[in-house]
Amino acid sequence: MKDRTLLTTGIVGSVIAAICCFTPALVILLPFVGLAAWLAFADYVLFPLLFLFLGITAYALLLRHRHKKAAC
């Protein structure tokens, strides 16, 4: 996987997970589609996803840094 694709995936996933974790987006949207019962378990899924995507972003930045350092 290219560094740019990995970095984009990490950043987009982190932003989406952060929006769902730290704003009432899920509290507003899920009852409208009939999934309000899932709100009790949202934190058990969203926080690990946020940390996973932040880890992917950090890994992609590390790879990018190594490639730039090797090119010099």
N, C-alpha and C positions, 0 to 999 in steps of 0.2 A: 504494500500500500504506500502511496506517495506521502511524503511529509505534509504536503499542503492539504491533501484529502483527510489525513489523520487529524491535522490541526483544525480543519473546518468542522469535522465530526465532533471533536471534543468541545469546541467553543459553542456550536449550535446546541448540542445536548446539554451542556452546562447551563446555558441561558434558559432553555425550556424547563429543565428541572428546577432551576432557581425561581423562575416565575411561578411554577406550581407549588413550590415549598413556601415561599415567603410572601405570597400575595393570596388573597382569597379567590383566586381564579377557579380553583376546583370547587370551592364551597358554593360559588355562584353557578357554575356550569353543570356540575354533575346532577343536581336535583332536576334540572330541566330535561335531562335525557333518561331519568329514572334510575340513576346509579348512586343515589345519596348514601346507601348502606356501605359503599366502598370507602367513604370518607374516614371511617374509623381506622382503616388499615393503610391510609395513604402515606403516613409518615414512615412506616416500615419499608416502603418501597422507594419513595422519593429521595430520602436522604442518602441511602446507599447508591442510587443512580447518580445523584449529584456528585458524590465523591468519586465514583467510577469515571464520569466524564471529565472531572477536574484532573484525575490521574492521566487520562488519555491526552488531555491538553498539555500537561507537564511533560509527558513522554515525547509528544510531537515536538515541543519546543526544545527538548534535549537533543533529539535527533537532528533538528534543524541547526542547532548550535554546533554539533559535532561535524556536520557536513560543511558548514561555513569555515570552521577551524581547519578541516582537512584540505579545503580548497585553497587556503592561503599559503 
